[in-house]
């Protein structure tokens, strides 16, 4: 009997010793198992996937070009080489001028010559009116301004950085929303009466290189959103630019030929034409 009791005590002691040794190992196993489960439910980012996502973001980011430097041509709201004409009740804020043609090519304005003979004025223009035939220093001033206008056109039309967005919407941008960037078409560009929206920040720039005509249909609006500013939008037109009736237009037009505004069109920007600008009861201001 005594032997059985001793055996039981020894067995119990052995089990207790074994439990003391095994228990820490069991506890460690549980901790490791839980930790691995957490790691598997929140795996570390895959470097390849992160790189791919960054590349996708870069591909979708449109780089804004720098504003076009108009130099002294930027001193004018309307500047042309062959004439400016208006009918109806037109309102222009800023200076207008022509060169190398004489001021007689500015028609419909009822010009009144200043005593200095260097410029004229009219009730429908808040600024001054200049012609190449006015007294010095006006001829030199106008020659420089027209030269700067041509340089700005050539520079803007030759931009290749940032990489241009080519043939967007095949030239019909009606109803679209365009972010800042350099756009290039070998065709003309059309905006129907549904208009187009330019969205971006206050420092973003749009340059539209248009190899043929720019046509803005009756009632169309060029809408600016997100803080975009008309002064940072440049329509570079190698053909003619025609704005229909009641158009609301934003941006500066630099045209190789004619800029024609139909009845009631309003412009926030500058009209710089290497031939003429024709107006019919329009409002034009920078």
PyMOL commands that set and color helices and strands:
alter all, ss='L'
color gray80, all
select helices_A, chain A and resi 2-41+47-60+71-75+103-105+138-157+168-171+230-232
alter helices_A, ss='H'
color red, helices_A
select strands_A, chain A and resi 76-80+83-87+91-92+95-98+106-107+112-113+120-122+125-131+165-166+177-179+181-185+189-191+196-199+206-210+214-216+222-225+233-237+241-243+248-250+252-255+259-261+266-268+271-273+276-280+283-285
alter strands_A, ss='S'
color yellow, strands_A
deselect
rebuild
show_as cartoon
